[in-house]
Amino acid sequence: MKLSNQAVGAMMLALQNSLMEQSDLVPVLRGFVLAPSDDGLVVTNPPVIHFDTQGDWTHDDIGE
């Protein structure tokens, strides 16, 4: 079984957030719910990032 592009993207987003906030990545990765698909494993609860109408980051739901 392999990771889908979506799952790799979710992991990269979690890693980037962990590096920026200098926080532990492990709880976020352990919280991922994986499901099989035709493209490989997908994360059914991927991290979410919110932007305002100007395109500026407002907050995220990573690790919640």
Secondary structure, DSSP 8 states (H G I E B T S, - for coil): --B-HHHHHHHHHHHHHHHHHT--SHHHHHH--EEEETTEEEESS---EEE-TTS-EEEE-TT-
